[in-house]
Amino acid sequence: MSGNASSAAPPASTYRDVLRREGGTAWYAAMALIRTPVAMAPLALVFLGHSTGSFSAGGVLAAAHALGEAVAAPFMGRGFDKKPFLGRLRLALSAEALALAALAVLAGRTPTPLLVTLAFAAGAVAAGVPGGMRAQLSGTTPEHLRPTALALESALNQAVWAAGPMLASLVATQLSPRAALALMATASAAPLLMAGRIRHRTPAACDHDPAPAGTLGVVRTAWPTVLLAAAIMFLVGAMDVALPARLEATGRQLALTGVITGIFAVAGIAAGLVYGRRVWPGTPGSQTLVLLPAMTVALTLCAVTGRLWGFFAAFLLGGLFYSPLMIIRNLALQHRLPENVWATGFSLLYAAGGLGYGAAALLTAALVDATTPAVAIVVCTALTTLIGLIAGLGERAGTKETDPAPTGEPHPPHTRT
């Protein structure tokens, strides 16, 4: 490599650089609070339903909340692309807090269909907020810092998802399910106090970018990345359902499920932070073609061995590959879409991930009943590999059409726009 190329290399980025930028700490604090109600919702709503009827009623509430998120995310995210950020953020978080508070107050005092409607609304009204927040983080962060900023966001997200269910269970059992919903409403409203300190751009700041026409136009442009998001969460959903059944089939205690998935979360947090600290060779597409098959092969260990070390090793390795894939997914989206539809694109990833997770849960449950947990794992990992390869090839084809890399030199994933 020539001396000129070396001198033009971007400066090494650190997490301190990200947090010291104006509004950096406020963004991450707000994002942690925004994610908290979503992470708490499945268990909190199950406990709420049980306290007023049955576990099945709670399951319906949790499903309604998740469905509201998946259905509304692309459309709510589109609003963040077209309208001023702070106004949309305040409106969405206020509406979510009110819906969650209404659930806490009305549970046990009103018919179940109304509670289901409120749970759906609570998931839907703020479904575009994570995508809108991530779009602002990427749009206001210098390009050489974006992988580091997104890696920190990925680690934060996984930490919240690890702590959220535990917090929901603790509050619901030690106090009451209504207290858990009240805590979720408080967490949803709290970012309103720091909203003005979040660094953001106005829609007019990127109006010069050519925007695909509507949400369907974004899907047509970014389909490989959307498919990758679905593939990643399809695999996670399959393993969440299959692991307890596989442990039971091999004579292991079901209590180990939490420990093993905890290993996955810790490995994911560590891998995300390491990935964000340096530039890695290859395009997002080529990295996907390596990491996703590696993740599926690692998790397939659960099917080919019944030994406890195999389960721990599988989820440890799976977590190490998972976080970089999530970061690559976000970087790839920015390469394929103009900035003025990033919020829509990130919200599409969110919706696709939810749909992939739900589809895997249904398919895996059916396979476990019809065959064995080991067969279910092999089938789902094979399907994930196939979907991921299609997505990776689509990413590479799109990269060649829009911005071919120079021959003989690796193309860092964050040096193309």
C-alpha positions as a LaTeX table, in Angstrom:
\begin{tabular}{lrrr}
\hline
Residue & $x$ (\AA) & $y$ (\AA) & $z$ (\AA) \\
\hline
Met1 & 0.00 & 0.00 & 0.00 \\
Ser2 & 1.34 & 3.43 & $-0.85$ \\
Gly3 & 2.36 & 6.07 & 1.64 \\
Asn4 & $-0.41$ & 8.34 & 0.38 \\
Ala5 & $-3.02$ & 5.71 & 1.11 \\
Ser6 & $-1.64$ & 5.24 & 4.58 \\
Ser7 & $-1.68$ & 8.95 & 5.33 \\
Ala8 & $-5.28$ & 9.18 & 4.12 \\
Ala9 & $-6.44$ & 6.43 & 6.49 \\
Pro10 & $-9.03$ & 7.61 & 9.02 \\
Pro11 & $-7.86$ & 8.04 & 12.61 \\
Ala12 & $-8.30$ & 5.12 & 14.99 \\
Ser13 & $-11.67$ & 5.41 & 16.73 \\
Thr14 & $-12.45$ & 4.64 & 20.36 \\
Tyr15 & $-15.63$ & 4.40 & 22.38 \\
Arg16 & $-14.52$ & 7.45 & 24.32 \\
Asp17 & $-14.49$ & 9.39 & 21.04 \\
Val18 & $-18.11$ & 8.38 & 20.47 \\
Leu19 & $-19.32$ & 9.25 & 23.95 \\
Arg20 & $-17.44$ & 12.56 & 24.13 \\
Arg21 & $-19.18$ & 13.94 & 21.06 \\
Glu22 & $-21.92$ & 16.48 & 21.71 \\
Gly23 & $-25.09$ & 14.63 & 22.71 \\
Gly24 & $-23.34$ & 11.24 & 22.67 \\
Thr25 & $-24.03$ & 10.27 & 26.28 \\
Ala26 & $-27.61$ & 11.56 & 26.04 \\
Trp27 & $-28.24$ & 9.42 & 22.95 \\
Tyr28 & $-27.07$ & 6.19 & 24.59 \\
Ala29 & $-28.89$ & 6.91 & 27.85 \\
Ala30 & $-32.10$ & 7.65 & 25.95 \\
Met31 & $-31.71$ & 4.55 & 23.79 \\
Ala32 & $-31.27$ & 2.32 & 26.85 \\
Leu33 & $-34.49$ & 3.72 & 28.33 \\
Ile34 & $-36.32$ & 3.37 & 25.00 \\
Arg35 & $-35.31$ & $-0.28$ & 24.72 \\
Thr36 & $-36.23$ & $-1.14$ & 28.32 \\
Pro37 & $-40.05$ & $-1.33$ & 27.91 \\
Val38 & $-39.64$ & $-3.46$ & 24.77 \\
Ala39 & $-37.30$ & $-5.89$ & 26.56 \\
Met40 & $-39.57$ & $-6.08$ & 29.60 \\
Ala41 & $-42.83$ & $-6.39$ & 27.66 \\
Pro42 & $-43.02$ & $-10.16$ & 26.90 \\
Leu43 & $-42.66$ & $-11.33$ & 30.51 \\
Ala44 & $-44.40$ & $-8.34$ & 32.06 \\
Leu45 & $-47.47$ & $-8.81$ & 29.86 \\
Val46 & $-47.54$ & $-12.56$ & 30.51 \\
Phe47 & $-47.54$ & $-11.89$ & 34.26 \\
Leu48 & $-50.17$ & $-9.17$ & 33.83 \\
Gly49 & $-52.44$ & $-11.52$ & 31.91 \\
His50 & $-51.97$ & $-14.26$ & 34.51 \\
Ser51 & $-52.88$ & $-11.88$ & 37.33 \\
Thr52 & $-56.18$ & $-11.02$ & 35.63 \\
Gly53 & $-57.02$ & $-14.28$ & 33.88 \\
Ser54 & $-54.47$ & $-16.87$ & 32.80 \\
Phe55 & $-51.02$ & $-17.35$ & 31.31 \\
Ser56 & $-52.69$ & $-17.82$ & 27.93 \\
Ala57 & $-54.30$ & $-14.38$ & 28.26 \\
Gly58 & $-50.86$ & $-12.98$ & 29.05 \\
Gly59 & $-49.46$ & $-14.71$ & 25.99 \\
Val60 & $-52.10$ & $-13.03$ & 23.84 \\
Leu61 & $-51.15$ & $-9.63$ & 25.28 \\
Ala62 & $-47.44$ & $-10.27$ & 24.62 \\
Ala63 & $-48.20$ & $-11.43$ & 21.07 \\
Ala64 & $-50.34$ & $-8.34$ & 20.42 \\
His65 & $-47.52$ & $-6.07$ & 21.58 \\
Ala66 & $-44.96$ & $-7.82$ & 19.34 \\
Leu67 & $-47.34$ & $-7.81$ & 16.38 \\
Gly68 & $-47.97$ & $-4.09$ & 16.84 \\
Glu69 & $-44.22$ & $-3.46$ & 16.65 \\
Ala70 & $-43.67$ & $-5.62$ & 13.57 \\
Val71 & $-46.62$ & $-4.23$ & 11.60 \\
Ala72 & $-46.13$ & $-0.56$ & 12.44 \\
Ala73 & $-42.33$ & $-0.23$ & 12.46 \\
Pro74 & $-41.78$ & 0.56 & 8.74 \\
Phe75 & $-44.60$ & 3.10 & 8.63 \\
Met76 & $-43.74$ & 4.78 & 11.93 \\
Gly77 & $-40.09$ & 4.87 & 10.87 \\
Arg78 & $-41.09$ & 6.63 & 7.67 \\
Gly79 & $-42.49$ & 9.45 & 9.81 \\
Phe80 & $-39.05$ & 10.04 & 11.30 \\
Asp81 & $-37.65$ & 10.51 & 7.79 \\
Lys82 & $-40.30$ & 13.03 & 6.76 \\
Lys83 & $-41.02$ & 15.01 & 9.94 \\
Pro84 & $-38.84$ & 16.87 & 12.49 \\
Phe85 & $-37.11$ & 14.36 & 14.75 \\
Leu86 & $-37.84$ & 15.84 & 18.17 \\
Gly87 & $-41.54$ & 16.26 & 17.50 \\
Arg88 & $-41.93$ & 12.65 & 16.33 \\
Leu89 & $-39.85$ & 11.34 & 19.22 \\
Arg90 & $-41.85$ & 13.19 & 21.86 \\
Leu91 & $-45.18$ & 12.20 & 20.33 \\
Ala92 & $-44.26$ & 8.50 & 20.03 \\
Leu93 & $-42.80$ & 8.16 & 23.52 \\
Ser94 & $-45.68$ & 10.05 & 25.13 \\
Ala95 & $-48.20$ & 7.80 & 23.38 \\
Glu96 & $-46.33$ & 4.66 & 24.41 \\
Ala97 & $-46.12$ & 5.79 & 28.04 \\
Leu98 & $-49.85$ & 6.56 & 28.10 \\
Ala99 & $-50.75$ & 3.16 & 26.57 \\
Leu100 & $-48.58$ & 1.29 & 29.08 \\
Ala101 & $-49.98$ & 3.31 & 31.98 \\
Ala102 & $-53.52$ & 2.60 & 30.76 \\
Leu103 & $-52.72$ & $-1.13$ & 30.69 \\
Ala104 & $-51.48$ & $-0.96$ & 34.29 \\
Val105 & $-54.59$ & 0.90 & 35.47 \\
Leu106 & $-57.25$ & $-0.98$ & 33.48 \\
Ala107 & $-55.94$ & $-4.57$ & 33.85 \\
Gly108 & $-58.59$ & $-6.60$ & 35.69 \\
Arg109 & $-61.13$ & $-3.82$ & 35.38 \\
Thr110 & $-61.91$ & $-3.98$ & 31.66 \\
Pro111 & $-62.58$ & $-6.69$ & 29.03 \\
Thr112 & $-59.61$ & $-8.53$ & 27.56 \\
Pro113 & $-60.15$ & $-7.27$ & 23.98 \\
Leu114 & $-59.56$ & $-3.70$ & 25.16 \\
Leu115 & $-56.35$ & $-4.77$ & 26.92 \\
Val116 & $-55.22$ & $-6.54$ & 23.75 \\
Thr117 & $-55.89$ & $-3.36$ & 21.77 \\
Leu118 & $-53.87$ & $-1.31$ & 24.25 \\
Ala119 & $-50.99$ & $-3.81$ & 24.11 \\
Phe120 & $-51.02$ & $-3.63$ & 20.29 \\
Ala121 & $-51.08$ & 0.17 & 20.44 \\
Ala122 & $-48.20$ & 0.28 & 22.95 \\
Gly123 & $-46.08$ & $-1.75$ & 20.56 \\
Ala124 & $-47.15$ & 0.15 & 17.45 \\
Val125 & $-46.93$ & 3.82 & 18.45 \\
Ala126 & $-43.23$ & 3.74 & 19.31 \\
Ala127 & $-42.16$ & 1.08 & 16.80 \\
Gly128 & $-40.34$ & 3.64 & 14.66 \\
Val129 & $-38.37$ & 5.16 & 17.53 \\
Pro130 & $-35.38$ & 2.74 & 17.53 \\
Gly131 & $-34.97$ & 3.18 & 13.77 \\
Gly132 & $-35.33$ & 6.95 & 14.04 \\
Met133 & $-32.78$ & 7.08 & 16.84 \\
Arg134 & $-30.29$ & 4.91 & 14.98 \\
Ala135 & $-30.70$ & 7.02 & 11.84 \\
Gln136 & $-29.84$ & 10.14 & 13.85 \\
Leu137 & $-26.82$ & 8.43 & 15.42 \\
Ser138 & $-25.49$ & 7.41 & 12.00 \\
Gly139 & $-26.36$ & 10.70 & 10.32 \\
Thr140 & $-24.63$ & 12.87 & 12.92 \\
Thr141 & $-21.55$ & 10.66 & 13.43 \\
Pro142 & $-18.45$ & 11.04 & 11.21 \\
Glu143 & $-18.14$ & 8.14 & 8.82 \\
His144 & $-14.96$ & 6.73 & 10.36 \\
Leu145 & $-16.70$ & 6.59 & 13.77 \\
Arg146 & $-19.92$ & 4.93 & 12.63 \\
Pro147 & $-18.87$ & 1.27 & 13.09 \\
Thr148 & $-17.67$ & 2.11 & 16.61 \\
Ala149 & $-20.88$ & 3.99 & 17.43 \\
Leu150 & $-23.05$ & 1.18 & 16.09 \\
Ala151 & $-20.98$ & $-1.45$ & 17.92 \\
Leu152 & $-21.54$ & 0.38 & 21.20 \\
Glu153 & $-25.27$ & 0.60 & 20.41 \\
Ser154 & $-25.35$ & $-3.15$ & 19.68 \\
Ala155 & $-23.65$ & $-3.95$ & 22.99 \\
Leu156 & $-26.04$ & $-1.64$ & 24.84 \\
Asn157 & $-29.04$ & $-3.25$ & 23.13 \\
Gln158 & $-27.95$ & $-6.75$ & 24.12 \\
Ala159 & $-27.30$ & $-5.66$ & 27.69 \\
Val160 & $-30.81$ & $-4.19$ & 27.93 \\
Trp161 & $-32.32$ & $-7.35$ & 26.44 \\
Ala162 & $-30.41$ & $-9.46$ & 28.96 \\
Ala163 & $-31.51$ & $-7.32$ & 31.92 \\
Gly164 & $-35.07$ & $-6.51$ & 30.79 \\
Pro165 & $-36.69$ & $-9.93$ & 31.32 \\
Met166 & $-34.98$ & $-10.31$ & 34.70 \\
Leu167 & $-36.19$ & $-6.87$ & 35.76 \\
Ala168 & $-39.74$ & $-7.62$ & 34.58 \\
Ser169 & $-39.80$ & $-10.93$ & 36.44 \\
Leu170 & $-38.38$ & $-9.42$ & 39.64 \\
Val171 & $-40.79$ & $-6.48$ & 39.79 \\
Ala172 & $-43.84$ & $-8.53$ & 38.73 \\
Thr173 & $-43.25$ & $-11.24$ & 41.32 \\
Gln174 & $-41.95$ & $-9.14$ & 44.23 \\
Leu175 & $-44.34$ & $-6.19$ & 43.78 \\
Ser176 & $-47.03$ & $-6.74$ & 41.13 \\
Pro177 & $-47.43$ & $-7.01$ & 37.35 \\
Arg178 & $-49.03$ & $-3.55$ & 37.40 \\
Ala179 & $-45.86$ & $-2.18$ & 38.99 \\
Ala180 & $-43.85$ & $-3.69$ & 36.13 \\
Leu181 & $-46.11$ & $-1.92$ & 33.59 \\
Ala182 & $-45.79$ & 1.33 & 35.55 \\
Leu183 & $-42.00$ & 0.99 & 35.46 \\
Met184 & $-42.16$ & 0.41 & 31.69 \\
Ala185 & $-44.29$ & 3.55 & 31.27 \\
Thr186 & $-41.80$ & 5.54 & 33.35 \\
Ala187 & $-38.85$ & 4.26 & 31.29 \\
Ser188 & $-40.70$ & 5.20 & 28.10 \\
Ala189 & $-41.40$ & 8.74 & 29.31 \\
Ala190 & $-37.96$ & 9.39 & 30.85 \\
Pro191 & $-36.15$ & 10.10 & 27.51 \\
Leu192 & $-38.48$ & 13.08 & 27.05 \\
Leu193 & $-36.42$ & 14.85 & 29.72 \\
Met194 & $-33.22$ & 14.55 & 27.65 \\
Ala195 & $-34.67$ & 14.70 & 24.13 \\
Gly196 & $-33.38$ & 18.22 & 23.52 \\
Arg197 & $-29.80$ & 17.08 & 24.19 \\
Ile198 & $-29.87$ & 14.32 & 21.54 \\
Arg199 & $-27.84$ & 15.35 & 18.52 \\
His200 & $-30.07$ & 15.29 & 15.44 \\
Arg201 & $-30.57$ & 16.54 & 11.90 \\
Thr202 & $-33.66$ & 18.00 & 10.31 \\
Pro203 & $-35.19$ & 16.26 & 7.25 \\
Ala204 & $-34.15$ & 19.27 & 5.13 \\
Ala205 & $-30.47$ & 18.60 & 5.91 \\
Cys206 & $-30.42$ & 15.59 & 3.58 \\
Asp207 & $-33.08$ & 16.51 & 1.03 \\
His208 & $-30.45$ & 16.45 & $-1.72$ \\
Asp209 & $-30.32$ & 12.64 & $-1.51$ \\
Pro210 & $-32.47$ & 10.76 & $-4.03$ \\
Ala211 & $-35.09$ & 8.89 & $-2.01$ \\
Pro212 & $-36.89$ & 5.73 & $-3.09$ \\
Ala213 & $-40.60$ & 6.32 & $-3.50$ \\
Gly214 & $-42.25$ & 5.19 & $-0.28$ \\
Thr215 & $-41.69$ & 2.19 & 1.98 \\
Leu216 & $-41.97$ & $-0.33$ & $-0.88$ \\
Gly217 & $-39.22$ & 1.54 & $-2.72$ \\
Val218 & $-36.98$ & 1.21 & 0.32 \\
Val219 & $-37.72$ & $-2.53$ & 0.44 \\
Arg220 & $-36.81$ & $-2.96$ & $-3.24$ \\
Thr221 & $-33.51$ & $-1.16$ & $-2.70$ \\
Ala222 & $-32.51$ & $-2.72$ & 0.61 \\
Trp223 & $-34.00$ & $-6.21$ & 0.30 \\
Pro224 & $-30.69$ & $-8.08$ & 0.85 \\
Thr225 & $-30.14$ & $-6.32$ & 4.17 \\
Val226 & $-33.78$ & $-6.78$ & 5.21 \\
Leu227 & $-33.49$ & $-10.49$ & 4.35 \\
Leu228 & $-30.28$ & $-10.71$ & 6.39 \\
Ala229 & $-32.06$ & $-9.23$ & 9.42 \\
Ala230 & $-34.80$ & $-11.84$ & 9.06 \\
Ala231 & $-32.23$ & $-14.64$ & 8.71 \\
Ile232 & $-30.30$ & $-13.65$ & 11.83 \\
Met233 & $-33.40$ & $-13.44$ & 14.01 \\
Phe234 & $-34.83$ & $-16.61$ & 12.43 \\
Leu235 & $-31.80$ & $-18.46$ & 13.78 \\
Val236 & $-32.07$ & $-16.83$ & 17.22 \\
Gly237 & $-35.78$ & $-17.64$ & 17.42 \\
Ala238 & $-35.20$ & $-21.25$ & 16.40 \\
Met239 & $-32.54$ & $-21.76$ & 19.07 \\
Asp240 & $-34.63$ & $-20.09$ & 21.80 \\
Val241 & $-37.42$ & $-22.60$ & 21.16 \\
Ala242 & $-35.25$ & $-25.66$ & 20.47 \\
Leu243 & $-32.74$ & $-25.32$ & 23.32 \\
Pro244 & $-35.07$ & $-26.21$ & 26.24 \\
Ala245 & $-36.44$ & $-29.20$ & 24.30 \\
Arg246 & $-32.91$ & $-30.33$ & 23.39 \\
Leu247 & $-31.76$ & $-30.04$ & 27.01 \\
Glu248 & $-34.74$ & $-32.12$ & 28.16 \\
Ala249 & $-34.10$ & $-34.73$ & 25.45 \\
Thr250 & $-30.50$ & $-35.16$ & 26.66 \\
Gly251 & $-31.48$ & $-35.39$ & 30.33 \\
Arg252 & $-30.24$ & $-31.93$ & 31.33 \\
Gln253 & $-31.94$ & $-29.54$ & 33.73 \\
Leu254 & $-34.14$ & $-26.94$ & 32.07 \\
Ala255 & $-32.73$ & $-24.32$ & 34.43 \\
Leu256 & $-29.55$ & $-24.44$ & 32.33 \\
Thr257 & $-31.42$ & $-22.65$ & 29.53 \\
Gly258 & $-30.95$ & $-19.27$ & 31.19 \\
Val259 & $-27.26$ & $-19.90$ & 31.85 \\
Ile260 & $-26.54$ & $-20.99$ & 28.27 \\
Thr261 & $-28.43$ & $-18.10$ & 26.69 \\
Gly262 & $-26.66$ & $-15.79$ & 29.13 \\
Ile263 & $-23.33$ & $-17.01$ & 27.73 \\
Phe264 & $-24.63$ & $-16.11$ & 24.26 \\
Ala265 & $-25.50$ & $-12.58$ & 25.43 \\
Val266 & $-22.17$ & $-11.97$ & 27.15 \\
Ala267 & $-20.21$ & $-13.28$ & 24.15 \\
Gly268 & $-22.28$ & $-11.06$ & 21.87 \\
Ile269 & $-21.60$ & $-7.94$ & 23.91 \\
Ala270 & $-17.84$ & $-8.65$ & 23.96 \\
Ala271 & $-17.69$ & $-9.47$ & 20.24 \\
Gly272 & $-19.62$ & $-6.33$ & 19.31 \\
Leu273 & $-17.23$ & $-4.13$ & 21.26 \\
Val274 & $-14.20$ & $-5.81$ & 19.70 \\
Tyr275 & $-15.65$ & $-5.57$ & 16.18 \\
Gly276 & $-16.27$ & $-1.85$ & 16.56 \\
Arg277 & $-12.70$ & $-1.07$ & 17.57 \\
Arg278 & $-11.06$ & $-1.63$ & 14.19 \\
Val279 & $-11.59$ & $-1.81$ & 10.43 \\
Trp280 & $-12.21$ & $-5.31$ & 9.07 \\
Pro281 & $-11.48$ & $-6.42$ & 5.49 \\
Gly282 & $-14.23$ & $-7.08$ & 3.01 \\
Thr283 & $-17.61$ & $-5.62$ & 2.19 \\
Pro284 & $-20.72$ & $-6.19$ & 4.34 \\
Gly285 & $-21.80$ & $-8.84$ & 1.82 \\
Ser286 & $-18.55$ & $-10.78$ & 1.95 \\
Gln287 & $-18.42$ & $-10.59$ & 5.74 \\
Thr288 & $-21.98$ & $-11.92$ & 5.88 \\
Leu289 & $-21.02$ & $-14.86$ & 3.66 \\
Val290 & $-18.39$ & $-15.82$ & 6.24 \\
Leu291 & $-20.00$ & $-14.99$ & 9.57 \\
Leu292 & $-23.56$ & $-16.25$ & 9.13 \\
Pro293 & $-22.57$ & $-19.78$ & 8.01 \\
Ala294 & $-20.03$ & $-19.82$ & 10.85 \\
Met295 & $-22.77$ & $-18.94$ & 13.32 \\
Thr296 & $-25.10$ & $-21.63$ & 11.99 \\
Val297 & $-22.35$ & $-24.26$ & 12.07 \\
Ala298 & $-21.51$ & $-23.30$ & 15.66 \\
Leu299 & $-25.12$ & $-23.59$ & 16.83 \\
Thr300 & $-25.55$ & $-26.90$ & 14.99 \\
Leu301 & $-23.21$ & $-28.35$ & 17.65 \\
Cys302 & $-26.29$ & $-28.52$ & 19.87 \\
Ala303 & $-27.78$ & $-31.08$ & 17.49 \\
Val304 & $-24.71$ & $-33.28$ & 16.95 \\
Thr305 & $-23.62$ & $-33.62$ & 20.57 \\
Gly306 & $-25.58$ & $-34.10$ & 23.75 \\
Arg307 & $-22.70$ & $-33.11$ & 25.99 \\
Leu308 & $-23.08$ & $-30.04$ & 28.15 \\
Trp309 & $-19.80$ & $-28.54$ & 26.98 \\
Gly310 & $-21.14$ & $-28.71$ & 23.43 \\
Phe311 & $-24.14$ & $-26.57$ & 24.33 \\
Phe312 & $-21.98$ & $-23.99$ & 26.06 \\
Ala313 & $-19.44$ & $-23.95$ & 23.21 \\
Ala314 & $-22.18$ & $-23.63$ & 20.60 \\
Phe315 & $-23.80$ & $-20.60$ & 22.22 \\
Leu316 & $-20.45$ & $-19.02$ & 23.09 \\
Leu317 & $-19.32$ & $-19.19$ & 19.46 \\
Gly318 & $-22.76$ & $-18.23$ & 18.20 \\
Gly319 & $-22.71$ & $-15.08$ & 20.32 \\
Leu320 & $-19.27$ & $-14.15$ & 19.04 \\
Phe321 & $-20.55$ & $-14.23$ & 15.45 \\
Tyr322 & $-23.97$ & $-12.73$ & 16.21 \\
Ser323 & $-22.98$ & $-9.20$ & 17.23 \\
Pro324 & $-20.73$ & $-8.47$ & 14.24 \\
Leu325 & $-23.57$ & $-9.63$ & 11.99 \\
Met326 & $-25.95$ & $-7.18$ & 13.64 \\
Ile327 & $-23.48$ & $-4.34$ & 13.14 \\
Ile328 & $-22.81$ & $-5.37$ & 9.52 \\
Arg329 & $-26.56$ & $-5.34$ & 8.94 \\
Asn330 & $-26.76$ & $-1.70$ & 10.02 \\
Leu331 & $-23.68$ & $-0.62$ & 8.06 \\
Ala332 & $-24.94$ & $-2.38$ & 4.93 \\
Leu333 & $-28.24$ & $-0.56$ & 5.13 \\
Gln334 & $-26.47$ & 2.82 & 5.14 \\
His335 & $-24.50$ & 1.82 & 2.03 \\
Arg336 & $-27.63$ & 0.90 & 0.10 \\
Leu337 & $-29.97$ & 3.76 & 1.06 \\
Pro338 & $-29.78$ & 7.56 & 0.94 \\
Glu339 & $-29.69$ & 9.19 & 4.35 \\
Asn340 & $-33.18$ & 10.66 & 4.10 \\
Val341 & $-34.74$ & 7.17 & 4.35 \\
Trp342 & $-32.44$ & 5.64 & 6.95 \\
Ala343 & $-35.12$ & 5.70 & 9.66 \\
Thr344 & $-37.48$ & 3.81 & 7.35 \\
Gly345 & $-34.73$ & 1.32 & 6.51 \\
Phe346 & $-33.72$ & 0.70 & 10.13 \\
Ser347 & $-37.38$ & 0.25 & 11.05 \\
Leu348 & $-37.73$ & $-2.29$ & 8.25 \\
Leu349 & $-34.82$ & $-4.23$ & 9.73 \\
Tyr350 & $-36.59$ & $-4.16$ & 13.08 \\
Ala351 & $-39.81$ & $-5.48$ & 11.56 \\
Ala352 & $-38.02$ & $-8.13$ & 9.49 \\
Gly353 & $-36.16$ & $-9.34$ & 12.57 \\
Gly354 & $-39.42$ & $-9.69$ & 14.49 \\
Leu355 & $-41.09$ & $-11.57$ & 11.65 \\
Gly356 & $-38.07$ & $-13.85$ & 11.28 \\
Tyr357 & $-38.03$ & $-14.61$ & 14.99 \\
Gly358 & $-41.77$ & $-15.34$ & 15.06 \\
Ala359 & $-41.65$ & $-17.55$ & 11.96 \\
Ala360 & $-38.77$ & $-19.55$ & 13.43 \\
Ala361 & $-40.56$ & $-20.01$ & 16.73 \\
Leu362 & $-43.65$ & $-21.41$ & 14.97 \\
Leu363 & $-41.64$ & $-23.66$ & 12.62 \\
Thr364 & $-39.34$ & $-24.96$ & 15.36 \\
Ala365 & $-42.24$ & $-25.73$ & 17.71 \\
Ala366 & $-43.92$ & $-27.73$ & 14.93 \\
Leu367 & $-40.69$ & $-29.57$ & 14.08 \\
Val368 & $-39.99$ & $-30.43$ & 17.72 \\
Asp369 & $-43.46$ & $-31.98$ & 18.00 \\
Ala370 & $-43.23$ & $-33.82$ & 14.67 \\
Thr371 & $-39.58$ & $-35.00$ & 14.84 \\
Thr372 & $-36.90$ & $-34.34$ & 17.47 \\
Pro373 & $-35.20$ & $-31.18$ & 18.81 \\
Ala374 & $-31.96$ & $-32.19$ & 17.07 \\
Val375 & $-33.69$ & $-32.47$ & 13.68 \\
Ala376 & $-35.43$ & $-29.13$ & 14.27 \\
Ile377 & $-32.08$ & $-27.45$ & 14.92 \\
Val378 & $-30.49$ & $-28.92$ & 11.77 \\
Val379 & $-33.43$ & $-27.90$ & 9.58 \\
Cys380 & $-33.53$ & $-24.34$ & 10.94 \\
Thr381 & $-29.78$ & $-23.79$ & 10.73 \\
Ala382 & $-29.79$ & $-25.09$ & 7.14 \\
Leu383 & $-32.65$ & $-22.73$ & 6.24 \\
Thr384 & $-30.82$ & $-19.84$ & 7.89 \\
Thr385 & $-27.66$ & $-20.56$ & 5.91 \\
Leu386 & $-29.63$ & $-20.62$ & 2.65 \\
Ile387 & $-31.43$ & $-17.34$ & 3.42 \\
Gly388 & $-28.18$ & $-15.73$ & 4.54 \\
Leu389 & $-26.32$ & $-16.78$ & 1.40 \\
Ile390 & $-29.04$ & $-15.25$ & $-0.77$ \\
Ala391 & $-28.84$ & $-12.03$ & 1.25 \\
Gly392 & $-25.04$ & $-11.98$ & 1.13 \\
Leu393 & $-24.95$ & $-12.53$ & $-2.62$ \\
Gly394 & $-27.50$ & $-9.75$ & $-3.04$ \\
Glu395 & $-25.30$ & $-7.43$ & $-0.97$ \\
Arg396 & $-22.24$ & $-8.23$ & $-3.07$ \\
Ala397 & $-24.14$ & $-7.77$ & $-6.33$ \\
Gly398 & $-25.44$ & $-4.40$ & $-5.18$ \\
Thr399 & $-21.97$ & $-3.32$ & $-4.12$ \\
Lys400 & $-20.48$ & $-4.19$ & $-7.51$ \\
Glu401 & $-23.19$ & $-2.23$ & $-9.31$ \\
Thr402 & $-22.86$ & 0.92 & $-7.21$ \\
Asp403 & $-19.26$ & 1.17 & $-5.99$ \\
Pro404 & $-16.68$ & $-1.41$ & $-7.06$ \\
Ala405 & $-13.71$ & $-1.78$ & $-4.77$ \\
Pro406 & $-10.19$ & $-1.28$ & $-6.14$ \\
Thr407 & $-8.49$ & $-4.45$ & $-7.25$ \\
Gly408 & $-6.11$ & $-6.02$ & $-4.77$ \\
Glu409 & $-7.10$ & $-4.02$ & $-1.70$ \\
Pro410 & $-9.69$ & $-4.88$ & 0.91 \\
His411 & $-12.50$ & $-2.37$ & 1.07 \\
Pro412 & $-13.30$ & $-1.32$ & 4.65 \\
Pro413 & $-17.05$ & $-1.57$ & 5.29 \\
His414 & $-17.34$ & 2.06 & 6.40 \\
Thr415 & $-15.40$ & 3.76 & 3.63 \\
Arg416 & $-18.17$ & 3.54 & 1.02 \\
Thr417 & $-21.36$ & 5.57 & 0.99 \\
\hline
\end{tabular}
